């Protein structure tokens, strides 16, 4: 790992409040987050990691306090509000992940595991090696997991399917697409560090020659160029709406757009904006505070939406 150290903001709460606090940290800090439960004390520690020392504004502190209050009102015993900030040496950072970062499976098609795991794939199961880091995306988050499941569901073996990963982060979706047989596969992010990390992860999986990574602002994505059978855009709602037309311009006629990274309270706004552009929701899932969905051009959706898709909405 390139960084000599990382910084963390942590809070220890009752295990009942672990998941809502994890969602709160993820939403407020927009940084890699984790949690683990001490089996002796039955307390959960929720942590957000930062590349540089974090300086919380009064507004952020107020939002954290308000989040704690909402969690209490939902009936969770959260304990006293106490945040700790500390610098974490590189070795401690790496070891801390091993306590709670475990392999995940996307059905029988895909196994994602860290390099220290000895888990063996099932017969016919593609494998991705991915260690957690400062670029978002390990498959643990509900929005990333939805995108991975859609990649599996939308693949058509024996048929060429281009894939575009918008906001690639760790590169997990592009790597999964290449491993599942999509091609060509392209991925971009506005953050040059994300491109570096994603390229390194692809190289680790011996897929760098099958993925084109590049730096790009989605709002300035050219509307002409290659078109893709599947586009994954794991972005915040405002950015999805702003870049809607750029995204659609790069979608193949019968292609699917997977949108994720959206708070469930904001999803209807994104859905309405996309429907105004002629898209139709064909699959959707809500998990915790997040809702994700897949869309096709309305005329194509009427022809191709299956009973399975309808049941998933």
C-alpha positions as CSV (number, residue, x, y, z in Angstrom):
1,X,0.0,0.0,0.0
2,X,1.3,3.4,-0.9
3,X,0.1,5.3,2.1
4,X,2.4,5.4,5.2
5,X,-0.6,5.8,7.4
6,X,-4.3,6.6,7.4
7,X,-6.6,8.5,9.7
8,X,-9.8,7.1,11.3
9,X,-12.9,8.5,12.9
10,X,-14.5,5.9,15.1
11,X,-17.5,5.5,17.5
12,X,-18.3,2.6,19.8
13,X,-22.0,1.7,20.2
14,X,-24.3,-1.1,21.2
15,X,-24.5,-3.9,18.6
16,X,-28.1,-3.0,17.9
17,X,-27.0,0.4,16.6
18,X,-24.2,-1.0,14.4
19,X,-25.9,-1.0,11.0
20,X,-27.7,2.4,11.2
21,X,-24.5,4.1,12.4
22,X,-22.5,2.4,9.6
23,X,-25.0,3.9,7.1
24,X,-24.7,7.3,8.8
25,X,-20.9,7.3,8.6
26,X,-21.0,6.2,4.9
27,X,-23.5,8.9,3.9
28,X,-21.9,11.8,5.9
29,X,-18.2,11.1,5.3
30,X,-18.3,9.5,1.8
31,X,-15.2,7.5,2.7
32,X,-14.5,3.8,3.2
33,X,-16.2,2.6,6.3
34,X,-16.2,-0.6,8.4
35,X,-17.6,-2.1,11.6
36,X,-16.9,-5.0,13.8
37,X,-18.4,-6.4,17.1
38,X,-16.3,-7.2,20.1
39,X,-17.6,-10.6,21.2
40,X,-16.6,-10.0,24.8
41,X,-18.1,-6.6,25.3
42,X,-20.9,-7.0,22.8
43,X,-20.1,-3.5,21.5
44,X,-19.7,-2.5,17.9
45,X,-17.0,-0.1,16.6
46,X,-17.9,1.8,13.5
47,X,-15.0,3.5,11.6
48,X,-14.5,5.8,8.7
49,X,-11.0,6.0,7.1
50,X,-9.3,9.0,5.6
51,X,-6.2,9.6,3.5
52,X,-5.4,12.8,5.4
53,X,-6.3,14.1,8.9
54,X,-10.0,14.8,9.0
55,X,-11.2,18.2,10.2
56,X,-14.9,18.1,11.0
57,X,-16.9,21.3,10.5
58,X,-19.6,22.4,12.9
59,X,-22.1,21.4,10.3
60,X,-20.8,17.9,10.0
61,X,-20.7,17.5,13.8
62,X,-24.3,18.7,14.0
63,X,-25.3,16.2,11.3
64,X,-23.6,13.4,13.3
65,X,-25.4,14.5,16.4
66,X,-28.7,14.6,14.5
67,X,-28.0,11.1,13.1
68,X,-27.4,9.8,16.6
69,X,-30.7,11.3,17.7
70,X,-32.6,9.7,14.8
71,X,-31.1,6.3,15.6
72,X,-32.2,6.6,19.3
73,X,-35.7,7.6,18.2
74,X,-35.9,4.4,16.1
75,X,-35.5,2.4,19.4
76,X,-31.8,1.6,19.2
77,X,-29.8,1.9,22.4
78,X,-26.7,3.7,21.1
79,X,-25.0,5.0,24.2
80,X,-23.2,8.3,24.6
81,X,-22.1,10.3,21.5
82,X,-18.3,10.1,21.5
83,X,-16.1,10.3,18.4
84,X,-12.4,9.4,18.4
85,X,-9.9,10.6,15.8
86,X,-6.5,8.9,15.5
87,X,-3.7,8.2,13.1
88,X,-3.4,4.6,12.2
89,X,0.0,3.1,11.2
90,X,0.0,1.2,7.9
91,X,0.3,-2.2,9.5
92,X,-2.5,-1.6,11.9
93,X,-4.7,-0.4,9.1
94,X,-4.1,-3.5,7.1
95,X,-4.6,-5.8,10.0
96,X,-7.8,-4.0,11.1
97,X,-9.6,-4.9,7.9
98,X,-8.9,-8.6,8.4
99,X,-11.2,-8.8,11.4
100,X,-14.3,-8.0,9.4
101,X,-13.6,-8.1,5.6
102,X,-14.7,-11.6,4.4
103,X,-15.3,-13.2,1.1
104,X,-18.7,-12.5,-0.6
105,X,-20.5,-14.5,-3.2
106,X,-22.7,-13.2,-6.0
107,X,-24.8,-16.3,-6.5
108,X,-22.9,-19.2,-8.1
109,X,-21.2,-16.9,-10.7
110,X,-18.8,-14.8,-8.7
111,X,-16.6,-15.0,-5.6
112,X,-14.9,-11.8,-4.3
113,X,-12.3,-12.3,-1.6
114,X,-9.3,-10.6,0.0
115,X,-5.8,-11.9,-0.8
116,X,-5.4,-13.4,2.7
117,X,-8.5,-15.6,2.3
118,X,-8.2,-19.3,1.6
119,X,-11.8,-19.6,0.3
120,X,-11.9,-21.7,-2.8
121,X,-14.5,-21.0,-5.6
122,X,-17.3,-23.3,-6.4
123,X,-17.3,-25.1,-9.7
124,X,-17.8,-22.5,-12.5
125,X,-17.5,-19.6,-10.1
126,X,-15.3,-16.7,-11.3
127,X,-12.9,-15.3,-8.7
128,X,-11.8,-11.7,-8.0
129,X,-9.0,-10.9,-5.5
130,X,-9.6,-7.5,-3.9
131,X,-8.1,-6.0,-0.8
132,X,-9.9,-3.1,0.9
133,X,-8.4,0.3,0.5
134,X,-9.1,4.0,0.3
135,X,-11.0,3.8,-3.0
136,X,-14.7,3.0,-2.6
137,X,-16.0,-0.4,-3.6
138,X,-15.3,-3.8,-2.1
139,X,-18.7,-5.5,-2.8
140,X,-19.8,-5.2,0.8
141,X,-21.9,-2.0,0.3
142,X,-25.5,-2.7,-0.8
143,X,-25.2,-0.4,-3.9
144,X,-22.1,-2.1,-5.1
145,X,-23.6,-5.6,-4.4
146,X,-26.7,-4.6,-6.5
147,X,-24.5,-3.6,-9.5
148,X,-22.6,-6.9,-9.2
149,X,-25.8,-8.9,-9.2
150,X,-27.1,-7.0,-12.2
151,X,-23.8,-7.7,-14.1
152,X,-24.4,-11.4,-13.5
153,X,-28.1,-11.2,-14.4
154,X,-27.6,-9.2,-17.7
155,X,-24.7,-11.1,-19.2
156,X,-25.4,-13.1,-22.4
157,X,-22.7,-15.8,-22.9
158,X,-21.6,-16.0,-26.5
159,X,-22.8,-12.5,-27.3
160,X,-20.5,-9.4,-27.3
161,X,-21.5,-7.0,-24.6
162,X,-19.7,-3.8,-24.0
163,X,-19.6,-2.5,-20.4
164,X,-18.9,1.0,-19.1
165,X,-18.2,1.6,-15.4
166,X,-18.9,5.3,-14.4
167,X,-17.2,6.2,-11.1
168,X,-15.1,3.1,-11.0
169,X,-13.5,3.6,-7.5
170,X,-11.7,0.4,-6.7
171,X,-12.4,-0.9,-10.2
172,X,-14.5,-3.8,-8.8
173,X,-17.3,-3.6,-11.3
174,X,-15.0,-3.3,-14.3
175,X,-12.9,-6.2,-13.0
176,X,-16.1,-8.3,-12.4
177,X,-17.4,-7.5,-15.9
178,X,-14.1,-8.6,-17.6
179,X,-14.0,-11.7,-15.5
180,X,-17.6,-12.5,-16.5
181,X,-16.9,-12.2,-20.2
182,X,-18.0,-8.7,-21.0
183,X,-16.0,-6.8,-23.6
184,X,-14.9,-4.3,-24.4
185,X,-14.8,-3.0,-20.8
186,X,-14.1,0.6,-20.1
187,X,-14.1,2.5,-16.7
188,X,-13.4,6.0,-15.5
189,X,-13.4,8.2,-12.5
190,X,-12.8,11.9,-11.9
191,X,-10.2,11.0,-9.2
192,X,-6.7,10.1,-10.6
193,X,-5.9,8.2,-7.4
194,X,-9.0,5.9,-8.0
195,X,-7.7,5.2,-11.5
196,X,-4.3,4.2,-10.1
197,X,-5.9,1.9,-7.5
198,X,-8.3,0.4,-10.0
199,X,-5.5,-0.3,-12.5
200,X,-3.5,-2.0,-9.7
201,X,-6.4,-4.1,-8.7
202,X,-7.0,-5.1,-12.3
203,X,-3.3,-6.0,-12.7
204,X,-3.5,-8.1,-9.5
205,X,-6.3,-10.1,-11.2
206,X,-4.4,-10.3,-14.5
207,X,-7.1,-8.3,-16.3
208,X,-5.4,-5.0,-17.0
209,X,-5.1,-5.8,-20.7
210,X,-8.9,-6.3,-20.9
211,X,-9.9,-3.0,-19.2
212,X,-9.4,0.5,-20.4
213,X,-9.2,2.9,-17.3
214,X,-9.2,6.6,-17.8
215,X,-9.8,9.8,-15.9
216,X,-13.0,11.7,-16.8
217,X,-15.7,14.0,-15.4
218,X,-19.0,12.3,-16.1
219,X,-20.7,15.6,-16.7
220,X,-18.2,16.2,-19.6
221,X,-18.4,12.7,-21.1
222,X,-18.5,13.0,-24.9
223,X,-21.9,12.0,-26.3
224,X,-20.4,10.4,-29.3
225,X,-18.3,7.3,-29.2
226,X,-18.7,3.6,-28.3
227,X,-22.0,2.4,-27.0
228,X,-22.4,-0.2,-24.3
229,X,-24.8,-3.0,-23.5
230,X,-24.5,-2.4,-19.8
231,X,-23.6,0.9,-18.0
232,X,-23.2,1.0,-14.3
233,X,-23.3,4.5,-12.7
234,X,-22.8,4.2,-8.9
235,X,-23.1,7.9,-8.2
236,X,-24.9,10.3,-5.9
237,X,-28.4,11.3,-7.1
238,X,-27.6,14.9,-8.1
239,X,-24.7,13.7,-10.3
240,X,-26.9,11.0,-11.9
241,X,-29.5,13.6,-12.8
242,X,-27.0,16.2,-14.1
243,X,-25.2,13.6,-16.3
244,X,-28.3,11.7,-17.4
245,X,-28.1,12.7,-21.1
246,X,-24.4,12.0,-21.3
247,X,-25.0,8.5,-19.9
248,X,-27.9,7.7,-22.2
249,X,-26.0,8.9,-25.3
250,X,-23.5,6.0,-24.7
251,X,-26.1,3.3,-24.2
252,X,-26.8,0.7,-26.9
253,X,-30.3,0.5,-28.3
254,X,-31.2,-2.5,-26.2
255,X,-28.8,-1.7,-23.3
256,X,-29.3,-1.5,-19.6
257,X,-28.3,1.4,-17.2
258,X,-27.8,0.4,-13.6
259,X,-28.0,3.3,-11.2
260,X,-26.9,3.0,-7.6
261,X,-25.5,5.0,-4.7
262,X,-28.9,6.6,-4.1
263,X,-30.6,7.1,-0.8
264,X,-34.0,5.5,-0.9
265,X,-35.6,8.9,0.0
266,X,-34.1,10.4,-3.2
267,X,-34.6,7.5,-5.6
268,X,-38.0,8.7,-6.9
269,X,-36.4,11.9,-8.1
270,X,-33.8,10.0,-10.1
271,X,-36.4,7.6,-11.5
272,X,-38.6,10.5,-12.6
273,X,-35.7,12.3,-14.4
274,X,-34.7,9.1,-16.2
275,X,-38.3,8.3,-17.2
276,X,-38.6,11.8,-18.6
277,X,-35.8,10.8,-20.9
278,X,-37.6,7.7,-22.1
279,X,-36.4,5.1,-19.7
280,X,-38.4,2.5,-17.8
281,X,-37.4,0.9,-14.5
282,X,-37.1,-2.9,-15.0
283,X,-35.5,-4.0,-11.7
284,X,-35.0,-2.4,-8.3
285,X,-33.9,-3.2,-4.8
286,X,-34.0,-1.4,-1.5
287,X,-31.6,-2.4,1.2
288,X,-31.1,-0.4,4.4
289,X,-31.0,3.3,3.5
290,X,-30.2,2.6,-0.2
291,X,-32.2,1.9,-3.3
292,X,-30.7,0.9,-6.7
293,X,-32.3,0.2,-10.0
294,X,-31.9,-0.9,-13.6
295,X,-33.5,0.9,-16.6
296,X,-34.0,0.4,-20.3
297,X,-35.4,2.5,-23.1
298,X,-39.2,2.3,-22.6
299,X,-39.9,0.7,-26.1
300,X,-37.2,-1.9,-25.6
301,X,-38.3,-2.6,-22.0
302,X,-41.8,-3.4,-23.1
303,X,-40.4,-6.0,-25.5
304,X,-37.8,-7.6,-23.2
305,X,-38.7,-7.1,-19.6
306,X,-39.2,-10.6,-18.2
307,X,-41.5,-11.9,-15.4
308,X,-38.3,-12.3,-13.3
309,X,-37.5,-8.6,-13.7
310,X,-41.1,-7.6,-12.8
311,X,-40.9,-9.7,-9.7
312,X,-37.7,-7.9,-8.6
313,X,-39.2,-4.4,-8.9
